[in-house]
Amino acid sequence: MVHFVILGAGECGARAAFALREKGFASEITLVGAEPLPPYERPPLSKAGPTDAGDPKFIAAFEKYADSGIRLLTGLEARDLDTVSRAITLSDGTVLSYDKLLLATGAAARSFPGAPLGSPRIRALRTHDDAAALRDAMKPGRHIAIIGGGFIGLELAATARQLGADVTVIEGLERVLKRGVPEAIAHLLTERHRAEGVDIRCGVSIEALTEENDKARIRLSSEEVIEADLALVGIGARPNVEIAERAGLTIDNGIAVDAYLQTSAPDVFAAGDCCSFPLSIYGGRRVRLESWRNAQEQGTLAAANMLGLEEAASSVPWFWSDQYDMTLQISGLAEGAVTHLRRDLGAGAFILFHLDADGRLIAASGIGPGNAVARDIRLAEMLIAARAHPDPAALAASDIKLKSLLAA
């Protein structure tokens, strides 16, 4: 009987398993996860509100895997991959033979150089256990230090303040959200955090991160020492490529795949945070995306291509972040933009449109309370996908509906 194996039981791997069934695959599916829990949603780990706690949000009820004929193995890691004999050896010694394989191994948090390993006072955020430890420390009278002013760091800063903890954010660059977020939006969020009582420090260098006397100690290059009940290291993630690298697969900022998510090995695919792929709407530029929607979409896409349907990756990248009552949404990739236009939507909401040298819309970034920017960001995403060259004056004019530009 034909056997498809999926390594990685996160958003991408679980979606791929169910998509195989939805697309009519009736043979064997084995889904292998390193964590002891069934697959769960990761965005709520950092985006959860002050009342959210307890079990994670599972992608599907445990029984659904058995009902769908998906063999779910949890708490096991893949130790060896032999692409010639088409076999995977797991950490308990089990050997799985496969006809087709999907690597959905995700990414791991980058560690701070020289920081002690396994310290309960120095954590990252990748798992439900990490989130539970952080939530336990987010209490009135406690001090949380966050190293890194990216999405995860700022989302956790907002959550910690809502729960009453004191928060210090330390960012080495000159501003927060330097990667992929326009300065105007980053400035607005910085001011909001400061108004909520968050101590944000940018352009700060850290000399050492240690644990002493049940405290995390952060020594800055200025010799100042910041003590915290818990330090969160949020300095980015690295793709989990170890098993692919040992097997001889091509690595290029992740497991390198083609537009159909096929790796350099026959019948081995990769998808989600662990892979880099060419994106046709940006001229085939190779990208690696760490986002919930990309993991979902590539899980479904990988399932289609494992079944030989030859569907190419073509979606416009999309990201979002919730902080306090504000939501940031970004469609597209702004790298290479030369023109930036602002459209005010009222109630403190606005969108920035990013155009390349030819006047093509390549990205849009919006922020506002609740879902204030959601509709216009969705329309901008459609314009980006259509490779549109909209009239710049019309983009900036709040009285001209984006839908009319799409129709044009």
C-alpha positions in Angstrom: 0.0 0.0 0.0 1.2 3.5 -0.8 2.5 5.4 2.3 2.8 9.2 2.6 4.8 10.4 5.6 4.7 13.9 7.0 7.4 15.0 9.4 6.3 17.9 11.6 2.9 18.0 13.3 2.3 21.8 13.3 -0.1 23.9 11.3 1.5 23.0 8.0 1.9 19.3 8.6 -1.6 18.8 10.0 -3.3 20.8 7.2 -1.4 18.7 4.6 -2.6 15.4 6.2 -6.2 16.5 6.1 -5.9 18.0 2.7 -4.6 14.7 1.3 -7.9 13.1 2.5 -10.0 15.9 1.2 -8.3 15.5 -2.2 -9.2 11.8 -2.4 -6.0 10.1 -1.2 -7.2 6.8 0.3 -3.9 5.1 1.2 -1.7 5.4 4.4 -0.8 8.7 6.0 1.6 9.0 9.0 2.0 12.3 10.7 5.0 12.6 13.1 5.4 15.4 15.7 8.2 16.0 18.2 5.9 17.5 20.8 3.7 15.3 23.0 0.6 17.3 22.2 -1.6 16.9 19.1 -1.1 19.7 16.5 -2.2 23.1 17.8 -2.4 26.7 16.6 0.7 28.7 17.4 -0.4 32.4 16.9 -2.4 32.4 20.1 0.8 31.7 22.1 1.8 35.3 21.7 -1.4 37.0 20.6 -3.6 35.6 23.5 -5.6 38.1 25.6 -5.4 38.4 29.3 -8.2 35.9 29.9 -6.8 33.2 27.6 -5.0 30.3 29.3 -5.2 26.5 29.7 -4.9 24.1 26.8 -3.8 25.3 23.4 -6.2 25.7 20.5 -6.0 22.3 18.8 -6.2 22.2 15.0 -8.5 19.3 15.2 -9.9 17.0 17.9 -7.6 14.1 18.6 -10.3 11.6 17.4 -10.5 13.3 14.0 -7.1 11.9 13.0 -8.1 8.3 13.6 -11.5 9.0 12.0 -9.7 10.3 8.9 -7.3 7.4 8.8 -4.3 9.5 9.8 -1.7 7.8 12.0 -0.6 10.5 14.5 2.7 9.8 16.3 3.6 12.4 18.9 6.6 13.0 21.1 9.0 11.5 18.4 11.7 13.1 16.4 13.1 12.0 13.1 16.8 11.1 13.5 17.7 9.9 10.1 16.4 10.2 6.5 17.7 8.0 3.7 16.3 9.3 0.4 17.7 6.3 -1.5 16.0 3.6 0.5 13.1 6.0 1.3 13.2 5.4 5.0 13.0 7.5 8.1 14.3 6.5 11.5 12.6 8.0 14.5 13.9 8.7 18.0 12.4 5.5 19.4 14.0 3.3 16.7 10.9 3.0 14.6 11.7 2.9 10.8 9.1 4.3 8.5 9.2 3.6 4.8 7.6 6.2 2.5 6.5 6.6 -1.1 6.3 10.3 -0.7 7.5 12.5 2.2 6.7 16.0 3.3 9.1 17.9 5.6 7.1 20.4 7.6 9.6 20.7 10.4 9.0 24.4 11.1 11.5 26.7 12.8 13.2 27.0 16.2 13.9 30.2 18.2 17.3 31.6 17.9 19.2 31.4 21.2 21.1 34.3 22.7 24.9 33.7 22.4 26.4 32.6 25.8 23.1 32.5 27.6 22.7 29.5 30.0 20.7 26.6 28.4 17.6 25.3 30.2 17.3 28.3 32.5 13.7 28.7 33.8 14.4 32.5 34.0 15.5 32.8 30.3 13.0 31.5 27.8 12.0 31.7 24.1 8.5 31.2 22.7 7.9 28.3 20.4 5.8 25.8 22.3 2.7 25.7 24.5 5.0 24.9 27.5 7.0 28.1 26.8 3.7 30.1 26.7 2.5 28.5 30.0 5.8 29.5 31.7 5.6 33.0 30.3 2.0 33.4 31.3 2.8 32.2 34.9 5.4 35.1 35.1 3.0 37.7 33.8 1.6 38.9 37.0 1.3 42.3 38.8 4.6 43.1 40.6 6.7 40.9 38.3 9.1 42.2 35.7 9.4 40.8 32.2 12.4 41.7 30.0 12.0 41.1 26.3 15.0 40.9 24.1 14.0 41.8 20.6 11.4 44.2 19.3 9.8 42.1 16.6 6.2 40.8 16.3 6.5 38.2 19.1 8.3 40.5 21.5 5.8 43.3 21.1 2.7 41.0 21.2 4.0 39.5 24.5 4.8 43.0 25.8 1.2 44.0 25.3 -0.1 40.8 26.9 2.2 41.2 29.9 1.1 44.8 30.5 -2.6 43.8 30.2 -1.9 41.2 32.9 -0.2 43.8 35.1 3.5 42.9 34.8 6.2 45.5 34.3 7.8 45.2 30.9 11.2 46.3 29.4 11.8 45.7 25.7 15.4 45.8 24.5 16.0 46.2 20.8 19.5 46.4 19.2 18.4 48.2 16.1 17.4 51.9 16.0 13.7 51.0 16.1 11.3 48.2 16.7 9.9 46.1 13.8 12.7 47.0 11.5 12.2 44.0 9.4 9.3 44.5 7.0 7.2 47.2 8.9 7.2 50.8 7.8 8.7 53.3 10.2 5.4 55.3 10.6 3.6 52.1 11.8 6.5 51.1 14.1 6.5 54.6 15.6 2.8 54.5 16.3 3.1 51.1 18.0 6.2 52.3 20.0 4.2 55.3 21.3 1.3 53.1 22.2 3.4 50.7 24.2 5.1 53.6 26.0 1.7 55.1 26.8 0.8 51.7 28.3 3.9 51.8 30.5 6.3 49.6 28.5 10.0 50.7 28.8 11.2 50.4 25.2 14.9 50.8 24.6 16.3 50.8 21.0 19.8 50.9 19.8 21.0 49.1 22.9 23.7 46.4 22.9 23.7 43.5 25.3 27.0 42.3 26.7 25.8 39.3 28.7 22.6 37.4 29.6 22.8 35.4 32.8 20.8 34.0 35.7 21.7 34.9 39.3 19.7 34.6 42.5 16.5 33.6 40.7 16.6 36.6 38.4 17.6 37.0 34.8 20.4 39.6 34.6 20.9 41.6 31.4 24.2 43.5 31.3 24.2 46.3 28.7 27.3 47.7 26.9 26.7 50.8 29.0 27.4 48.6 32.1 23.8 49.0 33.3 22.3 45.8 34.6 18.6 45.1 34.1 17.2 42.4 36.4 13.9 40.6 35.6 11.9 37.8 36.9 11.9 36.4 33.4 13.7 37.3 30.2 12.2 36.4 26.9 14.6 36.0 24.0 12.8 37.0 20.8 15.6 37.5 18.3 14.1 35.6 15.4 13.9 32.0 14.3 16.0 29.6 12.3 14.5 26.9 10.0 14.8 23.3 11.2 16.8 21.9 8.4 19.1 19.4 10.3 17.5 16.2 9.0 17.3 17.5 5.4 20.9 18.7 5.6 22.2 15.3 6.8 20.3 13.6 4.0 22.1 15.8 1.4 19.1 18.0 0.4 19.9 21.5 -1.0 19.7 24.1 1.7 19.3 27.8 0.9 17.9 29.9 3.8 15.8 26.8 4.6 15.2 23.6 2.7 15.3 24.7 -0.9 12.2 23.8 -3.0 10.9 24.7 -6.4 7.5 26.4 -7.1 5.8 23.0 -6.5 7.5 22.6 -3.1 9.6 19.7 -4.4 13.1 19.4 -2.8 16.3 18.3 -4.5 15.4 14.7 -3.6 12.8 12.6 -5.5 9.4 12.5 -4.0 10.5 14.6 -1.0 8.6 17.9 -0.5 9.0 20.7 2.1 6.6 23.4 3.2 6.0 26.1 5.8 8.6 27.9 8.0 11.4 25.4 7.2 11.6 26.0 3.4 12.5 28.7 0.9 10.8 28.9 -2.4 10.6 31.0 -5.6 7.6 33.4 -5.6 6.4 34.2 -9.1 4.7 37.5 -8.4 8.1 38.8 -7.3 10.0 37.6 -10.4 10.8 34.2 -8.9 12.7 35.7 -5.9 13.4 33.1 -3.3 11.8 33.7 0.0 11.2 32.0 3.3 8.0 33.0 5.2 7.2 32.6 8.8 3.5 33.1 9.0 0.4 31.2 10.0 -1.4 31.7 6.6 1.7 30.6 4.6 1.9 27.4 6.7 -1.8 26.7 6.1 -1.6 27.4 2.4 1.6 25.5 1.8 0.2 22.5 3.7 -2.7 22.3 1.3 -0.4 23.1 -1.7 2.1 20.3 -0.7 -0.8 17.8 -0.5 -1.9 18.7 -4.0 1.6 18.3 -5.4 2.3 15.1 -3.6 -0.7 13.8 -5.5 0.8 15.1 -8.8 -1.5 18.0 -9.4 1.4 20.4 -10.2 0.1 23.6 -8.5 2.7 26.4 -8.2 3.1 28.6 -5.1 1.5 32.0 -6.1 -0.1 33.5 -3.0 0.7 37.0 -1.9 2.4 36.9 1.5 0.3 38.2 4.4 1.1 38.9 8.0 -0.8 40.3 11.0 -0.1 41.3 14.6 -2.5 42.1 17.5 -1.3 44.5 20.2 -3.7 46.0 22.7 -6.8 47.0 20.6 -4.6 47.6 17.5 -4.2 45.3 14.6 -1.4 45.5 12.0 -1.8 43.8 8.7 0.7 43.6 5.8 0.1 42.2 2.3 3.1 41.6 0.0 6.8 42.3 0.4 7.9 46.0 0.3 11.5 45.3 -0.5 12.4 47.3 -3.6 9.6 49.9 -3.2 10.5 53.5 -4.2 7.1 55.2 -3.6 5.1 55.1 -0.4 1.6 56.5 -0.3 -0.6 57.0 2.7 -4.4 56.6 2.8 -6.2 57.6 6.0 -9.2 55.6 6.9 -10.4 57.5 10.0 -10.5 56.5 13.6 -6.7 56.4 13.7 -6.5 53.8 11.0 -4.3 54.2 7.9 -2.7 52.2 5.1 0.7 52.7 3.4 0.9 51.5 -0.2 4.4 50.6 -1.5 5.1 50.8 -5.3 8.2 49.8 -7.2 10.0 51.9 -9.8 7.6 50.9 -12.5 4.6 52.0 -10.5 3.4 48.5 -9.7 1.8 48.0 -6.2 4.0 45.4 -4.4 2.9 45.7 -0.8 0.5 47.4 1.6 0.8 48.0 5.3 -2.1 49.0 7.5 -2.9 49.6 11.2 -5.9 50.5 13.1 -8.3 49.5 15.9 -9.9 46.1 15.5 -10.6 45.2 11.9 -10.5 48.8 10.6 -7.9 48.0 7.9 -8.9 44.4 7.1 -11.1 45.1 4.1 -8.7 47.5 2.3 -5.7 45.3 3.0 -7.6 42.4 1.4 -8.4 44.6 -1.7 -4.7 45.6 -1.8 -3.7 42.0 -1.7 -5.9 41.4 -4.8 -4.3 44.3 -6.6 -0.8 43.0 -5.8 -1.8 39.5 -7.1 -3.1 41.2 -10.3 0.3 42.9 -10.7 -1.7 46.2 -10.9 -0.2 49.7 -11.6 -2.9 51.8 -9.9 -3.1 55.6 -10.2 -1.0 56.8 -7.2 -3.4 59.8 -6.6 -6.3 57.4 -6.4 -4.5 55.1 -4.0 -3.9 58.0 -1.6 -7.4 59.4 -1.9 -9.6 58.1 0.9 -12.8 59.0 -1.0 -11.9 56.7 -3.9 -12.8 53.1 -3.2 -10.0 50.5 -3.7 -12.6 48.2 -5.2 -13.0 50.6 -8.2 -9.2 50.4 -8.8 -9.5 46.6 -8.8 -12.3 46.7 -11.3 -10.2 49.0 -13.5 
